[in-house]
Amino acid sequence: MPPSLRHHGAAIAFLHTAAVHIDTFDALARELAPGVALTHAVREDLLCATEKAGGLTAAVSLRTQEALLALAEGGARVVVCTCSTLGPAAEAAAGEAEIPIMRIDRPMADAAVLAGRVIGVCAALAPTLAPTRALIESSAARVGRDVRVREFLFDDVWAAFREGRLDDYYGGIAGRLADAARDVDVLVLAQASMAPAADRSGALSVPLLSSPRIGFEAAAKIAGVRG
């Protein structure tokens, strides 16, 4: 079996752009839905192409949709895209699949717009900001709320993630969250890879949301496998 694909035909199928997310979601499954089988497909090339282009292109969106639809045909009950930068492609693919396809950060965005009017979006990769802003504005429109988004880009720590220096990556994010929390009602970590920084940030003046746990809970509910 290829290293980029595990447990094909499982209840929840994940499309990642970094292998580090496999352990994250396996751990959440053990905690929240013990015994559930997961599929993990890793496509680093999709995010690399988006980084090179400076944003999600039509060509990369199409390739992402094809990858998600392939997972949907493998017997899963729900397919989840864990890359926020590719999130719009996941929602585009949802209309073509016979099972639900979701982006990991939609539940987080839904929670954020209920938590406050001024939402701070923190990202370590510039192309993630625009789709996350659009996602939050979409979630706000769904419930008829007016929100304002403030963006915080920590792009100088992204090299640490790419080089596998995760302690430096998480620490670099955590050290800036207190400043970002000023003059907002809630902070969101736009990328799933940023979530561990929350445990290192200390007490903040506002709620801090990240996507892996909230998104997994939503996916498990759709799949009917919540513990």
Secondary structure, 3 states (H helix, E strand, C coil): CCCCEECCCCCEEEEECCCHHHHHHHHHHHHHCCCCCEEEEECHHHHHHHHHHCCCCHHHHHHHHHHHHHHHCCCCCEEEECCHHHHHHHHHHHCCCCCCEEECCHHHHHHHHHHCCEEEEEECCHHHHHHHHHHHHHHHHHCCCCCEEEEEECHHHHHHHHCCCHHHHHHHHHHHHHHHCCCCCEEEECCHHHHHHHHHCCCCCCCEECHHHHHHHHHHHHHCCCC
